């Protein structure tokens, strides 16, 4: 099978990918991204496809593996503050780590009241909409409070420049 035949074969099975992607992501945009990544990976690796293989199953396995790898990458991001501002807090031992956690918690507790709960929920892994549903206000206000709280924390955590 040549590359052109392979591309025709894939194009016949694209419609089966969306329901499968939606099961994984639960989000329309993320599902579209996952489908696109799956197709790219399949096309790049077309030479590894064997004629006696079920193309739909092969695409589903690629999709599943991509999703699992993306999930693992997200899982290892330990703190949304680090993710959002490319700020990394590195520690060498458990005692130092515990002191840093205590320090960060003390900074969290010093935040103005309107920032504490939204940021804590964000750090705990809640999505903006979930935080907003609990706090019952405009979504823009929720996002703004989390943004401002992160800025305050980062300013307190970064060493002062002379």
KALINZI-V762941 format. One record per pair of residues at least 6 apart in sequence whose C-alpha atoms are under 6 Angstrom apart, sorted by the first residue. I is the first residue (numbers start at 1). J is the second residue. D is the distance in whole Angstrom. If there is no record, write none. Layout:
i->I j->J d->D
i->I j->J d->D
This chain:
i->21 j->31 d->5
i->22 j->31 d->5
i->25 j->31 d->6
i->38 j->63 d->5
i->80 j->123 d->6
i->82 j->88 d->5
i->91 j->97 d->6
i->115 j->145 d->5
i->115 j->149 d->6
i->118 j->146 d->6
i->119 j->146 d->5
i->132 j->139 d->6
